[in-house]
Amino acid sequence: MAAITLKAIPPALHQKLKARALRNRRSLNQEVLATLEAAVTPPREADVEARLAEAKQFRDSLKIWATPEKIDAFKREGRA
């Protein structure tokens, strides 16, 4: 496996990476690798119709019906 040495990392960037690694429960090395992987991986093209069908199937499986108005009321209630 290849290795890379990073030099002259600005202290602020180093701190941000360390904080991000802590939040994600990763080592600093794992966090840097995950960040690099995300940066060079092209975004996945979403099949909108398939995603909508999947969401509808999930909603139907919940056996709950809520109108947009009811959802808004739930949101407001949760913020009270």
C-alpha positions, 0 to 999 in steps of 0.5 A: 500500500502506498504512503504519503507524507504531508508537510507544512499542514497549517495548524488550523487545518490540522485542528479541524481534521482532528476534531472531525476525526473525533466526531466520526470516531476515526483516527486522524489517518482514517479521517484524512483517507475518508476525506480524500476518498470523498473528494475524488469520488464522483457524485452518485447519479440518483435515479429519481424515479427509483428513489421516489418509488422506494420512499413511497414503499417505505411510507406505505409500510409505516401504515401512517398517514400524515398530511403536510399540514399535520407534519408542520403541526408536529414540527411546531409542537416539537419546538415548543 
